[in-house]
Amino acid sequence: MPKVSVEIPQELLNDLNRHVGDNKKFVSQSDAIRTSIRKMLDMMDDIDRRRGRLNE
């Protein structure tokens, strides 16, 4: 799997880390970021579909 490096504001990282760890929603920062990207892309596809911009 390719690795990607990004810079994000500390406030955003702190917020993300509140959801990462034992007994939390995500097992790692990478898991949280991958899940967030997938969800955002699904939402963008839904918007494009509703506006007739997505060819399937």
N, C-alpha and C positions, 0 to 999 in steps of 0.2 A: 504494500500500500504506500503510495507517495506521501511524503511529509510536506507540510506547508507551514511556513512561519508567518505569524501576523503580529502586529503591534496593536494593543487595545488599551483604552484608558484603565487605570487602576480601579476606578469605581465599578466598571463593568466586570472586571476580573473578580473583584470582591463579591459582587452579586452572583456571578456564576458559581463561585466556590461555595456559596451557601447551599447549593443544591448538589454538591459533589461529596461523596464519601460513604462510609458505612451507614446503612439504614436511610440513605437519601435516594433521590431519584436517579442519579447518575453515578457510575462507578469511577469515572475519571473525567478530567477536563476534556480530553479528546472525545469521549463518548457524548458529553454534553454539547460540544461544538458540532459534532457530526449530526446529532439528532436535531439541533436547532437549524442547521443548514438545510437538512431534508425537509423539515416542517416549513421553513420559509419558501423553499422552492415549490413545494406542493401548493402553498397559498398563492404564489405567483402564477402557477399553472391554472388554478381555479379562476383567478381574476382574468387571465388571458382567455380562458375558455368562455367565460361569461361575456366577454367583449368581442368574441369571434376572432381572436388573434392567434389561436392555437390550432394548427392543422394536425389532426390525428388520423 
